Amino acid sequence: MPSPIQVVALLKAQNIRHVRLYDADRAMLHALANTGIRVTVSVPNEQLLGIGQSNATAANWVARNVIAHVPATNITAIAVGSEILTTLPNAAPVLVSALKFIHSALVASNLDGQIKVSTPQSSSIILDSFPPSQAFFNRSWDPVMVPLLKFLQSTRSYFMLNVYPYYDYMQSNGVIPLDYALFRPLPPNKEAVDANTLLHYTNVFDAIVDAAYFSMSYLNFTNIPIFVTESGWPSKGDSSEPDATLDNANTYNSNLIRHVLNNSGTPKHPGIVVSTYIYELYNEDSRPGPVSEKNWGLFDANSMPIYTLHLTGAGTLLSNDTTNQTFCVAKESADPKMLQAALDWACGPGKVDCTFLLQGQPCYEPNNVVAHSTYAFNAYFQKMAKSPGTCDFKGVSTITTSDPSHGSCIFPGSSGRNGSFPNTTSLAPSSNSSTSGCHSVYFYGAGSFTTSVIIGVLLMSMVCL
């Protein structure tokens, strides 16, 4: 995996101004020093029991992992554990103590005004999540949840929540439509309506966030903001995960970024931005488990983009295109008849010059419908200046950053390279600035850099997109 210095170079090149580390790795914190990037560090689950049972242990952790690095490294939050209630329930009784001990150490160093303390929770602790107005936290966790919310309220911190519409969709047995999970536009009669509030929901993400808001209000906490610490979609899966695809991952993350950027909030709290981390920055090829577990990243281990985010309508933020070159190609799994129909349209009504596909011409070989469609689709896409919706062809095409040119067949939009990326960290420009009053979105990523470090990059409410 990339070294900490390489990771920071990627973050800076992408104008990413917020990052979450899944521990407090010293090398990463040093690499992030003097960059201005806002950093969330984490207490790993395996250290929680010791910190939650000893004020001195907590103070020592803060001294080594926070105080030793500020102000050079701009640490702004500490995530204490990860999904403790659902993954490490034996540590739940000391979770709030751990938060309090860490906060006390920050107070003693006069850092409590600059660094927030919270703990990420899985959305699975919310029961009966639809309709959102009837949602409530699993009552068995009330002895932890009530003091946790009191702590967050008293310290003016936020409720950290991991939101994964992918898993909600997969586990719904067809009840949740794919378009509803991917933020795709829905006709009014397809929107989900909360019968108690008459609020309309157009996506799973908003419904889960509002379910958390209603669950907190059920316990009489109404002024704690929600911070989504993980959200994303896998780009590859095994045979049991047919919807873990490049196109769906691109669609979800692109739409999520737009959704946060447009400042719409949720139906329950319109106009209140839900700061969100996108999971994750790098693929984790060595991670155990299903294929999808290895493929949540926006980049591979060589910092090459897995796909190019569709952000034409939202500026160039997080475009993750290291070459500023994108191409429209046919999906190899598409129905050949649909490909042929789309090819005929592109070379006919679409007015693409398909003479290069004729026998004896440079792009005739390989002589099959996928190769010929790829050329025609891309020619149309480039001719239309890569406008949104011009690489669709009824779902049989997709956007890629890999140049499909081959041999003497140079595709429109190509600089003559045959699918390789230049050795550079110069990424697509961004209009980001660090001034106040800008839109809020964070870009979140995670991936193993060493045996112990995982990083996250944030889409959040203090980032200008």
Helices and strands as residue ranges (DSSP letters): H 4-13, E 18-21, H 26-31, E 38-43, G 45-47, H 48-53, H 55-62, I 63-67, E 74-80, H 84-87, G 89-94, H 95-108, E 116-118, E 121-122, G 123-125, E 126-127, G 132-134, E 136-137, G 139-141, H 142-154, E 159-162, H 165-170, H 178-181, G 188-190, E 192-193, E 200-201, H 204-218, E 226-230, H 246-261, E 276-278, G 291-294, G 312-314, E 327-330, H 336-347, G 355-357, H 369-383, G 393-395, E 397-400, E 441-442, E 455-460
